[in-house]
Amino acid sequence: YAGFANWGVSILLLSLFVKLIFYPMTQKGYISSRKMQAEMKKVQPELDEIKKKYKDDFLLQQQEMQRIYQENNINPLASVSSGCLPMLVQLPVWLALYNVMLYSVEIYDSSFLYLQDLTSMDPYGILPVLYGGLMLMSQKLTPMPANMDPAQQRIMKLMPVGFAVFMFTFPSGLVLYFCCNALLTSFQQWVIRNQFAKQESEA
């Protein structure tokens, strides 16, 4: 803020700074997810056969599937945990910023673009809707676990809508941070995906 004298710009720069710090972790998680997906595709025919063979015995079905995973050194939860880790690490930043918006008198009545007060809700609902759209875009760029069942996939697809609704109740400065964060996340994923595709083609 000392350099730009604008709280909106400061929030955008904070988001960029946080993203740069955690870029290596995000890159590693994304590549791990893509590799795990490739491994899962190889054993998918065997998994489908097990589901058909033991469709009436769920416990035995899970045991046989676990055996296939162990034989091929596959951990289905690894890609999910590596993908969630960067988000969990950033949680303290989100909580700190939320408290700043609520209790820091310096930010009261601070304006940015069409927003007249970053500590109050977006009066036009532009940022929450934008955040929902950015989450959808990020979701399309993120590899889903190959073994995720259809019900879970539907829930994942509905999550951006749910988060967008929550954003209507948050201070606009915090939603501004989330929007910038989501935009940078989509850009990161696009860059990493292109790098991974280039490595695959070279291999």
N, C-alpha and C positions, 0 to 999 in steps of 0.2 A: 504494500500500500504506500510505503514511503516513496517508492520510485514512480508510481503512476497516479497516486491520489484519487483512485477510483476503486471502490470495493468490488464491483462487478469484474473488472479486469483482473484484480487480485485473485478472485475466486477461480477465474479461467486459468491463470498462471499456476495456481496451486494444483489444479487438476492435471495440468501438463507436467508439472514437476513430479507429482506422485506417479504418473504413468511412466515417465522416464526411469524412475528408480526401480519400478517393478517390471520393466520390460523383459529383462532376462528370464525372470520367473514365468511370465506369461508365455514367452516363446517356448520355453522348455515344456510347460504344461500342454501347449497346443500340439507340439510335435509328438509328445508322448501319446496324446489322444489319437492322432492320425496313425501312428505306428500300431497302437493297440487295435484300432479299427481294421487295419490291414490284416493283422493276425486273426482277428475274429472272423473275417470273411473267409479265411482259409478253412476254418473248422466249422463254419456255419452248416454245411451239408450234414456233418456228423451230429451236430446239435439238433437239427430238424428231425433226423432219423430217431434220435433218442426220445424226443418229444412225442413222436408218433408211437414208438414202441412201448413207452411207459406212460401213456396219456392218462391211465387210470391210477397210477401210483406216483403221486407228486414227489414224495420223499426219495424214492429210488431214482426218479428222473433227475432230481437235483444232485444226487450222489454221482450219477453217471456223467452229468455235465461238469461237475467239479473235477472228476477224473480226467476228462478231456482237457480242461483248463490246465491242470497240473502237468499232464504229459507234454503240453505245448508251451509251458511257462507263460501262461496268460493270467493276468489279474484284472478282471473286469472292472473292479472298483478303483484301480490305479488311475485310469484316465479321468474318472469323475473327480477324485480327490485332488489330482494335480490341476484340474481346471478350476476347482473351487478355491484352492489355496490363495491365489492372488486376490480374490474378492474378500476372503476372510482377513487377510493381512491388512487390507485397506479399511476394514470396519472401524478401527479407532479414529481414523481421519474423518469418516462420515459422522461418527458420534461427536467428535470434538467440534466439527463445523456446525452441527445441529445446535449444540449448546451455545456456540458463539452467536448464532442467529437469534437465539432466544434471550440471551442475557447480556450481550455486549451493546451498551448504549451508543457506542461510536457508530454502529451500523444503522441505527434507527433513522428512517427517512432518507437513506442513501439510495440514489437512483442509478439505473443502468438501462440503456436503450429505452424501451417503453415502460419499464418497471419503475414505479415511483418510490417503492420501499422494499428493499431486499429481505426485510425481516417479516413481511406479510405475504399472504398467498398471492399467486399470479391472478390478477383481476380478470384476465381474458382466457385463462386456461391454455395458453399457447405452449408454454414449456412442458406441462404434463403430457399433452398430446404428442409433442415432439419427442419426449422421452420414450413414450410407448412405441413410436415408430422406429426410433434408434435401437431399442431393445429387440424389436422384431428383426431388424437388419443384422444385428450382432448375432442373434440366434441362428440365422440362416448361414452365417459364416463359421459357426462353431460346430465341430463334428459331434454328433450324438452317439452315445454308446450303441453298438450294434445289437446288443441283447436287451435293450430297453423295450418293455412291452407297450402295445398301442395305447393303453390307458395312461401310462406315464408320459408318453409322447404328447397326448392331447393336453395333459396338465401343463407340460412345459410350454406348449404353444399358447395356452391361455394366460401364462404368467405375466407377459408384457402388459396385457390389458389390466390385470389386477394391480400391478405396480403403478401403472399410469393413473389409476383411480386414487391410489394412496397419495400420489404426488400432488393432487389437488388440495390436500390438507397441509402440506409442508410449506415452510417459508420459501419464497421464490428464489432466494439466494442459494439455498440448498439444492433446489431442483435445477438451478443453473449449473451447479457443480456436477450433478448427476448426468445432465444432458451432455456437458462437455466430456465427462468421463466416458459415457456410452459412445460418443462420436469417436473419441480417440481409441477406444477398445475395438470398434469396427475397423478403423484404419489399421491398427496393429494386426488384427486377425487377417486382414486382406494382404498386408505385407508379408506376414509369416507364412500364409498359405501359398503365396507366389514363390517364396523362398523354398518351401518344402517341395512344391511341384517341380521347381527347377532342379533340386537335388535328386528327386526321383527320376526325372528324365535323363539326367547325366548318369545316374547309376544304371 
